[in-house]
Amino acid sequence: MTPEQIRRYAAAPVPRYTSYPTAPHFHDGIGPDTYRTWLSELAPGSRLSLYVHVPFCDTLCWFCGCHTKITRKYKPIAAYLESLIAEARHVAAALPAGVEVGQIHWGGGSPTILEADDVRRLAGELASALPQSAAPEFAVEVDPRGLSAGQIAAFAASGLTRVSIGVQDFDPAVQKAINRNQSYEETEAVISQFRAAGIGSINIDAIYGLPGQHEAQLRRTLDRILDLAPDRISLFGYAHVPWMKRHQAMIPEADLPDAVERHAHAELAARIFVEAGYVRIGLDHFARQSDAMAVAMREGRLTRNFQGYTVDPSDALIGLGASSIGRLPQGYVQNITPIAGYATAIAHEGLATARGYALTREDRVRARLIERLMCNFEFDPRDLESADEPLSHDILSCAQQIVDEDREGLVARHGAGFALTEEGQPFVRLFAARFDAHLAAGRGRHSAAV
């Protein structure tokens, strides 16, 4: 592709499609009463996924797009823990008998800001409140800076099975530009300790599109990531959204790689990882051939949720904590974002649902198509079986238009549908957006497509 074509496609602002409809379309007509009803209507025996948000860090990384609060004191963290536990108990009280949790994910912020005793306590309280399967997958997002052996032992004793280690970039100049100093040696030591503690799956999170990143130093970071021999790699494009995250204004836009450089960096990383034996998973993940995610992709079972690509087959996602989002068969729910407001709501109402979205029949059809496109890079008309005739006609017309308008070889006809070519796959979010019936009416602003 020419630089002009890359700029036209890569710089277009579109959602990441970790849900459909996306979060800007949630509204305040969904509250605690609706959420309780939706929980109670889950089928007995449903398999649940549990997301726990710990919205605290001890330093602010300027690239961060998460909901988090900076604190050097432990008292607000300890108080928040009480709200989390109370919310889990209230959710459990609304659930029907026989449901069980098969997937657990702690995110942040930095869940590793919790002291060792509180890691054990929170894990134990969650298991007591929400029945778990015999061997649930338990993943935690890890900031390796300052992580102690006692904390690692506490996570291992609590049943941890997978860690996602935040790396971003190992170059000192890039780290200075994003206010995140993290040595390779400290990162390697933490990974070695987790492996010694019996944690069988290591994921590394890296970012391209950061200020000051250039091809030579990015290649050095990618090589060092491979030296750590992770089972999975998540390579995200930095989303510069200072209108949403004011601290990102600390990063001058002039220091950011342009659309052509971002595209080149993403493709460089993909080549390096694939040549090292990793399988490319969807838009931004890589996994070893034997990893469950690679197997799920080969078998057509890969899914996508608010944590990105996953093999989670759960019937519902339960979100705990400030700003957490849940997904149930009926729709989406999201908690109050400010920590103080969340704690007050839990204390008075037991739940802190602030907004959400009830899915329509059309939403479900379009959500399925977008998820399949994001996961498999394919549009398959067979996924329209539950759509009525007007909707089917609209979607098929859109698909035909995508094929007819292609001039760069980004799509190829695939039976009655189409598949994205290798050149088109990096722009999958743009093609997903073509099936988004809400996007034109949305008020949200989005990051670049690549």
Sine and cosine of phi, psi and omega as CSV:
sin_phi,cos_phi,sin_psi,cos_psi,sin_omega,cos_omega
0.00,0.00,0.52,-0.85,0.04,-1.00
-0.98,0.22,0.37,-0.93,0.06,-1.00
-0.83,0.56,-0.59,0.81,0.00,-1.00
-0.91,0.42,-0.66,0.75,0.03,-1.00
-0.92,0.40,-0.67,0.74,0.01,-1.00
-0.88,0.48,-0.69,0.72,0.01,-1.00
-0.87,0.49,-0.66,0.75,-0.05,-1.00
-0.90,0.44,-0.64,0.77,-0.04,-1.00
-1.00,0.06,-0.71,0.70,-0.16,-0.99
-0.96,0.29,-0.50,0.87,-0.08,-1.00
-1.00,0.05,-0.13,0.99,-0.03,-1.00
-0.91,0.43,0.75,-0.66,0.00,-1.00
-0.99,0.15,0.86,-0.50,0.01,-1.00
-0.58,-0.81,0.37,-0.93,0.02,-1.00
-0.91,0.41,0.26,-0.97,0.08,-1.00
-1.00,0.06,-0.20,0.98,0.05,-1.00
0.82,0.57,0.78,0.63,0.24,-0.97
-1.00,0.08,-0.06,1.00,0.17,-0.99
-0.43,-0.90,0.26,-0.97,0.20,-0.98
-0.55,-0.84,0.79,-0.61,-0.15,0.99
-0.88,0.48,0.34,-0.94,-0.05,-1.00
-0.99,0.16,0.25,-0.97,-0.15,-0.99
-0.84,0.55,-0.54,0.84,0.03,-1.00
-0.87,0.50,-0.26,0.96,-0.01,-1.00
-1.00,-0.08,-0.02,1.00,0.11,-0.99
-0.92,0.40,0.43,-0.90,-0.03,-1.00
-0.63,-0.78,0.25,-0.97,-0.10,-0.99
-0.99,0.12,0.19,0.98,0.09,-1.00
-0.98,0.20,-0.07,1.00,0.05,-1.00
-0.95,-0.32,0.89,-0.46,-0.04,-1.00
-0.77,-0.64,-0.22,-0.98,-0.06,-1.00
-0.84,0.55,-0.63,0.78,-0.03,-1.00
-0.91,0.42,-0.68,0.73,0.04,-1.00
-0.89,0.46,-0.69,0.73,-0.01,-1.00
-0.88,0.47,-0.70,0.72,0.04,-1.00
-0.85,0.52,-0.68,0.73,0.01,-1.00
-0.89,0.46,-0.72,0.70,0.00,-1.00
-0.88,0.48,-0.65,0.76,0.04,-1.00
-0.89,0.47,-0.69,0.72,-0.05,-1.00
-0.92,0.38,-0.40,0.92,-0.04,-1.00
-1.00,0.04,-0.03,1.00,0.07,-1.00
-0.88,0.47,0.59,-0.81,-0.02,-1.00
-0.93,0.37,0.68,-0.73,0.10,-1.00
-0.82,0.58,0.69,-0.73,-0.03,-1.00
1.00,0.02,0.04,1.00,0.01,-1.00
-0.88,0.48,0.56,-0.83,0.07,-1.00
-1.00,-0.08,0.78,-0.63,-0.06,-1.00
-0.93,-0.37,0.50,-0.87,0.19,-0.98
-0.93,-0.37,0.62,-0.78,-0.09,-1.00
-0.86,-0.51,0.85,-0.53,0.10,-0.99
-0.93,-0.36,0.78,-0.63,-0.03,-1.00
-0.87,-0.49,0.87,-0.49,-0.04,-1.00
-0.99,-0.15,0.83,-0.56,0.07,-1.00
-0.92,-0.39,1.00,-0.09,-0.21,-0.98
-1.00,0.02,0.81,0.58,0.00,-1.00
-0.68,-0.73,0.58,-0.81,0.16,-0.99
-0.64,-0.77,0.36,-0.93,0.05,-1.00
-0.99,-0.11,-0.20,0.98,0.14,-0.99
-0.63,-0.77,0.41,-0.91,-0.02,-1.00
-0.98,-0.20,0.89,-0.45,0.13,-0.99
-0.99,0.12,0.79,-0.61,-0.15,-0.99
-0.94,0.33,-0.32,0.95,0.02,-1.00
-0.99,0.14,-0.22,0.98,-0.22,-0.98
-0.88,0.47,0.70,-0.72,0.07,-1.00
-0.92,-0.39,0.16,0.99,-0.07,-1.00
-1.00,0.07,0.30,-0.95,0.17,-0.98
-0.99,0.13,0.94,-0.34,-0.03,-1.00
-0.50,-0.86,0.35,-0.94,0.02,-1.00
-0.81,-0.59,0.70,-0.71,-0.02,-1.00
-1.00,0.02,0.79,-0.62,0.02,-1.00
-0.50,-0.87,0.61,-0.80,0.12,-0.99
-0.96,-0.27,0.00,1.00,0.00,-1.00
-0.96,-0.27,0.56,-0.83,-0.04,-1.00
-1.00,-0.01,-0.29,0.96,-0.08,-1.00
-0.84,0.54,-0.74,0.68,0.01,-1.00
-0.91,0.42,-0.47,0.88,0.04,-1.00
-0.94,0.35,-0.69,0.72,0.03,-1.00
-0.88,0.47,-0.65,0.76,0.02,-1.00
-0.92,0.40,-0.65,0.76,0.02,-1.00
-0.89,0.46,-0.58,0.81,0.01,-1.00
-0.85,0.52,-0.61,0.79,0.02,-1.00
-0.90,0.43,-0.62,0.78,0.03,-1.00
-0.92,0.40,-0.66,0.76,0.04,-1.00
-0.85,0.53,-0.74,0.67,-0.03,-1.00
-0.90,0.43,-0.67,0.75,0.02,-1.00
-0.89,0.45,-0.67,0.74,0.01,-1.00
-0.89,0.46,-0.67,0.74,0.01,-1.00
-0.86,0.51,-0.64,0.77,0.00,-1.00
-0.93,0.37,-0.63,0.78,0.02,-1.00
-0.93,0.35,-0.63,0.78,0.08,-1.00
-0.88,0.48,-0.71,0.70,-0.02,-1.00
-0.86,0.50,-0.61,0.79,-0.03,-1.00
-0.91,0.40,-0.41,0.91,-0.01,-1.00
-1.00,0.00,-0.22,0.98,-0.08,-1.00
-0.99,0.16,0.52,-0.86,0.10,-0.99
-0.96,0.29,0.23,-0.97,0.01,-1.00
-0.94,0.35,0.49,-0.87,0.16,-0.99
1.00,-0.04,-0.12,0.99,0.05,-1.00
-0.97,0.24,0.41,-0.91,0.04,-1.00
-0.52,-0.85,0.49,-0.87,-0.01,-1.00
-1.00,0.00,0.83,-0.56,0.02,-1.00
-0.94,-0.34,-0.30,0.95,-0.01,-1.00
-0.72,-0.70,0.70,-0.71,0.02,-1.00
-0.75,-0.66,0.73,-0.68,0.02,-1.00
-0.67,-0.74,0.84,-0.55,0.10,-0.99
-0.98,-0.21,0.83,-0.56,0.00,-1.00
-0.78,-0.63,0.00,-1.00,-0.06,-1.00
-0.41,-0.91,-0.45,-0.89,0.23,0.97
0.78,0.63,-0.39,-0.92,0.01,-1.00
-0.74,-0.67,0.99,-0.15,0.06,-1.00
-0.84,0.54,-0.42,0.91,-0.01,-1.00
-0.98,0.22,0.13,0.99,0.16,-0.99
-0.98,0.22,-0.27,0.96,0.01,-1.00
-0.93,0.36,0.67,-0.74,0.09,-1.00
-0.93,0.37,0.39,-0.92,-0.11,-0.99
-0.82,0.58,-0.71,0.70,-0.02,-1.00
-0.89,0.45,-0.57,0.82,0.00,-1.00
-0.98,0.22,-0.45,0.89,0.15,-0.99
-0.87,0.50,-0.76,0.65,0.00,-1.00
-0.90,0.44,-0.66,0.75,-0.05,-1.00
-0.91,0.41,-0.74,0.67,-0.03,-1.00
-0.89,0.46,-0.71,0.71,0.01,-1.00
-0.87,0.49,-0.65,0.76,0.00,-1.00
-0.93,0.37,-0.66,0.75,0.00,-1.00
-0.91,0.41,-0.64,0.77,0.02,-1.00
-0.91,0.42,-0.67,0.74,0.02,-1.00
-0.91,0.41,-0.56,0.83,0.01,-1.00
-0.95,0.31,-0.63,0.78,-0.05,-1.00
-0.98,0.20,-0.65,0.76,-0.12,-0.99
-0.87,-0.49,0.95,-0.30,-0.07,-1.00
-0.81,0.59,0.71,-0.70,-0.04,-1.00
-0.93,-0.37,0.43,-0.90,0.08,-1.00
-0.92,0.38,0.11,-0.99,-0.08,-1.00
-0.88,0.48,-0.59,0.80,-0.03,-1.00
-0.61,-0.79,0.96,0.27,-0.03,-1.00
-0.94,0.35,0.52,-0.85,0.17,-0.98
-0.98,0.22,0.76,-0.65,-0.06,-1.00
-0.80,-0.60,0.94,-0.34,-0.05,-1.00
-0.90,-0.44,0.55,-0.83,0.00,-1.00
-0.69,-0.72,0.68,-0.73,0.13,-0.99
-0.99,0.16,0.79,-0.62,-0.18,-0.98
-0.87,-0.50,0.80,-0.60,0.24,-0.97
-0.99,-0.12,0.94,-0.35,-0.12,-0.99
-0.96,0.29,-0.19,0.98,-0.08,-1.00
-0.94,0.35,0.90,-0.43,0.04,-1.00
0.98,0.20,0.13,0.99,0.00,-1.00
-0.94,0.35,0.74,-0.67,-0.08,-1.00
-1.00,-0.09,0.33,-0.94,0.07,-1.00
-0.88,0.47,-0.56,0.83,0.02,-1.00
-0.91,0.41,-0.63,0.77,0.05,-1.00
-0.91,0.41,-0.68,0.73,0.03,-1.00
-0.87,0.49,-0.68,0.73,0.02,-1.00
-0.89,0.45,-0.61,0.79,0.00,-1.00
-0.91,0.41,-0.67,0.74,0.05,-1.00
-0.89,0.45,-0.68,0.73,0.00,-1.00
-0.89,0.45,-0.67,0.75,0.00,-1.00
-0.93,0.37,-0.36,0.93,-0.02,-1.00
-1.00,0.01,0.06,1.00,0.09,-1.00
0.99,-0.13,0.26,0.97,-0.01,-1.00
-0.84,0.54,0.70,-0.71,0.02,-1.00
-0.88,-0.48,-0.35,0.94,-0.04,-1.00
-0.50,-0.87,0.63,-0.78,0.06,-1.00
-0.85,-0.53,0.59,-0.81,0.13,-0.99
-0.93,-0.37,0.95,-0.32,-0.08,-1.00
-1.00,0.00,0.86,-0.51,0.06,-1.00
-0.97,0.25,0.86,-0.50,0.04,-1.00
-0.90,-0.43,-0.80,0.60,-0.04,-1.00
0.95,0.32,-0.94,0.35,0.02,-1.00
-0.30,-0.95,0.62,-0.78,-0.01,-1.00
-1.00,-0.06,-0.07,1.00,-0.04,-1.00
-0.96,0.27,0.81,-0.59,-0.06,-1.00
-0.85,0.52,-0.61,0.80,-0.02,-1.00
-0.92,0.39,-0.65,0.76,0.04,-1.00
-0.92,0.39,-0.66,0.75,0.03,-1.00
-0.87,0.50,-0.65,0.76,0.03,-1.00
-0.90,0.43,-0.60,0.80,-0.04,-1.00
-0.94,0.34,-0.35,0.94,0.00,-1.00
-0.92,-0.39,0.12,0.99,0.04,-1.00
0.87,0.50,0.72,0.69,0.05,-1.00
-0.61,-0.79,1.00,-0.09,0.03,-1.00
-1.00,0.00,0.86,-0.50,-0.10,-1.00
-0.47,-0.88,0.92,-0.39,-0.07,-1.00
-0.99,0.16,0.43,-0.90,0.09,-1.00
-0.89,0.46,-0.64,0.77,-0.07,-1.00
-0.89,0.45,-0.68,0.73,0.03,-1.00
-0.91,0.41,-0.66,0.75,0.01,-1.00
-0.89,0.46,-0.72,0.70,0.00,-1.00
-0.88,0.47,-0.65,0.76,-0.02,-1.00
-0.90,0.43,-0.66,0.75,0.01,-1.00
-0.91,0.41,-0.68,0.73,0.02,-1.00
-0.88,0.47,-0.66,0.75,0.02,-1.00
-0.89,0.46,-0.62,0.78,0.01,-1.00
-0.93,0.37,-0.65,0.76,0.05,-1.00
-0.89,0.46,-0.68,0.73,0.01,-1.00
-0.90,0.44,-0.65,0.76,0.03,-1.00
-0.90,0.43,-0.46,0.89,0.01,-1.00
-0.99,0.13,0.00,1.00,0.08,-1.00
1.00,-0.09,0.20,0.98,0.03,-1.00
-0.98,0.21,0.90,-0.44,-0.21,-0.98
-1.00,0.05,-0.17,0.99,-0.07,-1.00
-0.72,-0.69,0.83,-0.56,-0.01,-1.00
-0.89,-0.45,0.82,-0.58,0.07,-1.00
-0.91,-0.41,0.65,-0.76,0.07,-1.00
-0.89,-0.46,0.73,-0.68,0.04,-1.00
-0.98,-0.21,0.82,-0.57,0.06,-1.00
-0.78,-0.62,0.27,-0.96,-0.05,-1.00
-0.71,-0.70,0.69,-0.73,0.20,-0.98
-0.94,-0.34,0.26,-0.96,-0.04,-1.00
1.00,0.07,0.26,0.97,-0.01,-1.00
-0.99,0.13,0.34,-0.94,-0.02,-1.00
-0.89,0.46,0.72,-0.69,0.06,-1.00
0.99,0.17,-0.01,1.00,0.02,-1.00
-0.94,0.33,0.72,-0.69,0.09,-1.00
-0.73,-0.68,0.31,-0.95,-0.16,-0.99
-0.85,0.53,-0.70,0.71,-0.08,-1.00
-0.90,0.44,-0.73,0.69,-0.03,-1.00
-0.96,0.27,-0.51,0.86,0.08,-1.00
-0.90,0.44,-0.65,0.76,0.04,-1.00
-0.87,0.50,-0.63,0.78,0.03,-1.00
-0.89,0.45,-0.67,0.74,0.04,-1.00
-0.89,0.46,-0.69,0.72,-0.01,-1.00
-0.89,0.45,-0.63,0.77,0.04,-1.00
-0.91,0.42,-0.62,0.78,0.02,-1.00
-0.94,0.35,-0.57,0.82,0.09,-1.00
-0.88,0.47,-0.69,0.73,0.02,-1.00
-0.90,0.44,-0.56,0.83,0.05,-1.00
-0.87,0.50,-0.47,0.88,0.01,-1.00
-0.98,0.18,-0.14,0.99,0.09,-1.00
0.79,0.62,0.80,0.60,0.03,-1.00
-0.95,0.33,0.36,-0.93,0.08,-1.00
-0.99,0.15,-0.54,0.84,0.05,-1.00
-0.69,-0.72,0.46,-0.89,0.09,-1.00
-0.75,-0.67,0.76,-0.65,0.12,-0.99
-0.95,-0.32,0.87,-0.50,-0.04,-1.00
-0.89,-0.46,0.99,-0.17,-0.10,-1.00
-0.99,-0.16,0.55,-0.84,0.17,-0.99
-0.99,0.14,0.77,-0.64,0.01,-1.00
-0.86,0.50,0.79,-0.62,0.03,-1.00
-0.99,-0.16,0.96,-0.28,-0.01,-1.00
-1.00,0.01,0.99,-0.17,-0.09,-1.00
-0.77,-0.64,0.89,0.45,-0.06,-1.00
-0.89,0.46,-0.32,0.95,0.08,-1.00
-0.94,0.33,-0.34,0.94,0.07,-1.00
-0.98,-0.18,-0.65,0.76,-0.04,-1.00
-0.87,-0.50,0.99,-0.11,-0.17,-0.99
-0.88,0.48,-0.49,0.87,-0.02,-1.00
-0.91,0.41,-0.34,0.94,0.04,-1.00
-0.92,0.40,-0.24,0.97,0.08,-1.00
-0.91,0.41,-0.24,0.97,0.10,-1.00
-0.93,0.37,-0.28,0.96,0.02,-1.00
-0.99,-0.16,0.93,-0.36,0.02,-1.00
-0.90,0.43,0.75,-0.66,-0.01,-1.00
-0.86,0.51,-0.49,0.87,0.00,-1.00
-0.90,0.43,-0.34,0.94,-0.01,-1.00
-1.00,0.04,-0.09,1.00,-0.06,-1.00
-1.00,0.06,0.60,-0.80,0.12,-0.99
-0.86,0.50,0.57,-0.82,0.03,-1.00
-0.99,0.16,-0.01,-1.00,-0.10,-0.99
-0.87,0.50,-0.64,0.77,-0.01,-1.00
-0.92,0.40,-0.68,0.73,0.02,-1.00
-0.91,0.41,-0.68,0.73,0.02,-1.00
-0.85,0.53,-0.72,0.69,0.01,-1.00
-0.88,0.48,-0.69,0.72,0.01,-1.00
-0.89,0.45,-0.64,0.77,0.00,-1.00
-0.92,0.40,-0.67,0.74,0.01,-1.00
-0.89,0.46,-0.67,0.75,-0.01,-1.00
-0.95,0.31,-0.57,0.82,0.09,-1.00
-0.86,0.50,-0.74,0.67,0.00,-1.00
-0.88,0.48,-0.68,0.73,0.00,-1.00
-0.87,0.49,-0.69,0.72,0.01,-1.00
-0.88,0.47,-0.70,0.71,-0.03,-1.00
-0.90,0.44,-0.70,0.71,-0.02,-1.00
-0.93,0.37,-0.67,0.75,0.01,-1.00
-0.91,0.41,-0.65,0.76,0.04,-1.00
-0.90,0.43,-0.43,0.90,0.04,-1.00
-0.99,0.11,0.01,1.00,0.08,-1.00
0.97,-0.24,0.09,1.00,0.02,-1.00
-1.00,0.04,0.48,-0.87,0.06,-1.00
-1.00,-0.08,0.71,-0.71,0.04,-1.00
-0.98,0.21,0.82,-0.57,-0.05,-1.00
-0.93,-0.38,0.94,-0.35,0.05,-1.00
0.83,0.55,-0.63,-0.77,-0.13,-0.99
-0.98,0.20,-0.64,0.77,-0.24,-0.97
-0.56,-0.83,0.32,0.95,0.03,-1.00
-0.87,-0.49,0.42,-0.91,0.06,-1.00
-0.64,-0.77,0.58,-0.82,-0.06,-1.00
-0.53,-0.85,0.44,-0.90,0.09,-1.00
-0.90,0.43,0.43,-0.90,-0.05,-1.00
-0.81,0.58,-0.59,0.81,-0.08,-1.00
-1.00,0.03,-0.11,0.99,-0.04,-1.00
-0.92,0.40,0.53,-0.85,-0.03,-1.00
-0.85,0.52,-0.52,0.86,0.00,-1.00
-0.94,0.34,-0.66,0.76,0.05,-1.00
-0.91,0.41,-0.63,0.77,0.03,-1.00
-0.90,0.43,-0.69,0.72,0.00,-1.00
-0.89,0.46,-0.62,0.79,0.02,-1.00
-0.91,0.42,-0.69,0.72,0.00,-1.00
-0.89,0.46,-0.55,0.84,-0.06,-1.00
-1.00,-0.05,0.05,1.00,0.03,-1.00
0.96,0.27,0.40,0.92,-0.04,-1.00
-0.96,-0.29,0.04,1.00,-0.03,-1.00
-0.91,0.41,0.67,-0.74,0.03,-1.00
-0.78,-0.62,0.05,-1.00,-0.05,-1.00
-0.64,-0.77,0.71,-0.70,0.08,-1.00
-0.62,-0.78,-0.30,-0.95,-0.12,-0.99
-0.93,0.37,-0.24,0.97,0.11,-0.99
-1.00,-0.06,0.02,1.00,-0.02,-1.00
0.97,-0.25,-0.55,-0.84,0.01,-1.00
-0.96,0.28,0.59,-0.81,-0.08,-1.00
-0.41,-0.91,0.31,-0.95,0.12,-0.99
-0.96,-0.28,0.25,0.97,-0.07,-1.00
-0.93,0.37,0.88,-0.47,0.00,-1.00
-1.00,-0.09,0.31,0.95,-0.16,-0.99
-0.90,0.44,0.45,-0.89,0.05,-1.00
-0.98,0.17,-0.39,0.92,-0.02,-1.00
-0.43,-0.90,0.53,-0.85,0.08,-1.00
-0.94,-0.34,0.85,-0.53,0.02,-1.00
-0.98,-0.19,0.86,-0.50,0.03,-1.00
-0.98,-0.20,0.79,-0.62,0.04,-1.00
-0.90,-0.43,0.64,-0.77,0.08,-1.00
0.95,-0.31,0.25,-0.97,-0.01,-1.00
-0.85,0.52,0.74,-0.67,0.03,-1.00
0.95,0.31,-0.04,1.00,-0.04,-1.00
-0.88,0.47,0.58,-0.81,0.03,-1.00
-0.93,-0.37,0.69,-0.72,0.09,-1.00
-0.90,-0.43,0.43,-0.90,0.07,-1.00
-0.79,-0.62,0.83,-0.55,0.05,-1.00
-0.85,-0.53,0.22,-0.97,0.01,-1.00
-0.82,0.57,-0.51,0.86,-0.05,-1.00
-0.99,0.15,-0.39,0.92,-0.03,-1.00
0.36,-0.93,-0.35,-0.94,-0.08,-1.00
-0.93,-0.36,0.51,-0.86,0.11,-0.99
-0.72,-0.69,0.55,-0.83,0.06,-1.00
-0.69,-0.72,0.67,-0.75,0.00,-1.00
-0.98,0.18,0.30,-0.95,0.14,-0.99
-0.81,0.59,0.66,-0.75,-0.05,-1.00
-0.99,0.12,-0.76,0.65,0.00,-1.00
-0.87,0.50,0.72,-0.70,-0.09,-1.00
-0.89,0.46,-0.67,0.74,-0.01,-1.00
-0.90,0.44,-0.68,0.73,0.02,-1.00
-0.91,0.42,-0.63,0.78,0.06,-1.00
-0.87,0.49,-0.75,0.67,-0.04,-1.00
-0.89,0.46,-0.64,0.77,0.02,-1.00
-0.90,0.44,-0.68,0.73,0.00,-1.00
-0.90,0.44,-0.67,0.74,0.02,-1.00
-0.89,0.46,-0.67,0.75,-0.02,-1.00
-0.91,0.43,-0.58,0.81,-0.09,-1.00
-0.99,-0.12,-0.56,0.83,-0.10,-1.00
-0.88,-0.48,-0.20,0.98,-0.02,-1.00
1.00,0.06,-0.50,0.87,0.06,-1.00
-0.80,-0.60,0.36,-0.93,-0.09,-1.00
-0.80,-0.60,0.49,0.87,-0.03,-1.00
-0.90,0.44,0.83,-0.56,-0.03,-1.00
-0.95,-0.31,-0.46,0.89,-0.04,-1.00
-0.27,-0.96,0.11,-0.99,-0.01,-1.00
0.03,-1.00,-0.35,-0.94,-0.04,-1.00
-0.35,-0.94,0.79,-0.62,0.07,-1.00
-1.00,-0.05,0.84,-0.54,-0.09,-1.00
-0.95,0.30,0.66,-0.75,0.15,-0.99
-1.00,-0.09,0.15,-0.99,0.05,-1.00
-0.88,0.48,-0.66,0.75,0.03,-1.00
-0.90,0.43,-0.65,0.76,0.04,-1.00
-0.84,0.55,-0.67,0.74,-0.04,-1.00
-0.90,0.43,-0.65,0.76,0.02,-1.00
-0.90,0.43,-0.76,0.64,-0.03,-1.00
-0.91,0.41,-0.59,0.81,0.04,-1.00
-0.88,0.48,-0.68,0.74,0.03,-1.00
-0.89,0.46,-0.71,0.71,0.00,-1.00
-0.89,0.46,-0.70,0.71,-0.03,-1.00
-0.92,0.40,-0.66,0.75,0.02,-1.00
-0.89,0.45,-0.68,0.73,0.02,-1.00
-0.90,0.44,-0.62,0.79,0.03,-1.00
-0.92,0.39,-0.68,0.73,0.02,-1.00
-0.91,0.41,-0.54,0.84,-0.06,-1.00
-1.00,-0.01,-0.67,0.75,-0.12,-0.99
-0.94,-0.35,-0.13,0.99,-0.04,-1.00
0.88,0.47,0.49,0.87,-0.05,-1.00
-0.72,-0.69,0.53,-0.85,0.22,-0.98
-0.93,-0.36,0.87,-0.50,-0.04,-1.00
-0.88,-0.47,0.90,-0.43,-0.01,-1.00
-0.86,0.51,-0.32,0.95,0.02,-1.00
-0.90,0.43,-0.34,0.94,0.05,-1.00
-0.97,0.25,0.02,1.00,0.01,-1.00
-0.99,-0.10,0.17,0.98,-0.09,-1.00
-0.83,0.56,-0.55,0.83,-0.05,-1.00
-1.00,-0.02,0.05,1.00,-0.03,-1.00
-1.00,0.01,0.56,-0.83,0.09,-1.00
-0.97,0.24,0.13,-0.99,-0.13,-0.99
-0.89,0.45,-0.71,0.71,0.01,-1.00
-0.87,0.49,-0.66,0.75,0.00,-1.00
-0.92,0.39,-0.71,0.71,0.03,-1.00
-0.84,0.54,-0.70,0.72,-0.01,-1.00
-0.88,0.47,-0.68,0.73,-0.01,-1.00
-0.89,0.46,-0.71,0.70,-0.05,-1.00
-0.94,0.34,-0.67,0.74,0.02,-1.00
-0.91,0.42,-0.59,0.81,0.06,-1.00
-0.90,0.43,-0.64,0.77,0.04,-1.00
-0.89,0.45,-0.70,0.72,0.01,-1.00
-0.88,0.47,-0.68,0.73,0.01,-1.00
-0.90,0.45,-0.62,0.78,0.01,-1.00
-0.90,0.43,-0.63,0.78,0.04,-1.00
-0.87,0.50,-0.70,0.71,0.01,-1.00
-0.92,0.40,-0.71,0.71,-0.07,-1.00
-0.91,0.40,-0.56,0.83,-0.08,-1.00
-0.99,0.11,-0.22,0.98,-0.07,-1.00
-0.92,0.40,0.83,-0.56,0.05,-1.00
-0.86,-0.51,-0.14,0.99,-0.09,-1.00
-0.95,-0.31,0.08,1.00,-0.03,-1.00
0.96,0.29,0.56,0.83,-0.02,-1.00
-1.00,0.05,-0.36,0.93,0.01,-1.00
-0.75,-0.66,0.42,-0.91,0.06,-1.00
-0.70,-0.72,0.69,-0.72,0.04,-1.00
-0.87,0.50,0.70,-0.72,-0.06,-1.00
-0.72,-0.69,1.00,-0.05,-0.12,-0.99
0.90,0.44,-0.78,-0.63,0.05,-1.00
-1.00,0.04,-0.02,1.00,0.01,-1.00
-0.90,-0.44,-0.56,-0.83,0.06,-1.00
-0.48,-0.88,0.31,-0.95,0.08,-1.00
-0.77,-0.64,0.57,-0.82,0.07,-1.00
-0.97,0.24,0.69,-0.72,0.06,-1.00
-0.97,0.23,0.08,-1.00,0.02,-1.00
-0.86,0.50,-0.59,0.81,0.02,-1.00
-0.95,0.32,-0.49,0.87,-0.05,-1.00
-1.00,0.07,-0.37,0.93,-0.11,-0.99
-0.86,0.50,-0.62,0.79,0.04,-1.00
-0.87,0.48,-0.32,0.95,-0.05,-1.00
-0.97,-0.24,0.39,0.92,-0.11,-0.99
-0.85,0.53,-0.53,0.85,0.00,-1.00
-0.89,0.46,-0.56,0.83,0.04,-1.00
-0.90,0.43,-0.66,0.75,-0.01,-1.00
-0.95,0.31,-0.59,0.81,0.08,-1.00
-0.88,0.48,-0.61,0.79,-0.03,-1.00
-0.90,0.44,-0.41,0.91,0.01,-1.00
-0.91,0.41,-0.40,0.92,0.00,-1.00
-0.99,-0.14,0.09,1.00,-0.05,-1.00
-1.00,0.04,0.96,-0.28,-0.04,-1.00
-0.97,0.26,-0.25,0.97,-0.05,-1.00
-0.99,-0.12,-0.28,0.96,-0.22,-0.98
-0.87,0.49,-0.71,0.70,-0.07,-1.00
-0.89,0.46,-0.52,0.85,-0.03,-1.00
-1.00,-0.01,-0.03,1.00,-0.09,-1.00
-0.97,0.23,0.42,-0.91,0.03,-1.00
-0.96,-0.26,-0.07,1.00,-0.04,-1.00
-0.97,0.24,0.51,-0.86,0.12,-0.99
-0.96,-0.27,0.57,-0.82,-0.16,-0.99
-0.79,-0.61,0.28,-0.96,0.02,-1.00
-0.99,0.14,0.15,-0.99,-0.02,-1.00
-0.90,0.43,0.47,-0.88,-0.09,-1.00
-0.90,0.43,-0.51,0.86,0.01,-1.00
-0.77,-0.64,0.00,0.00,0.00,0.00
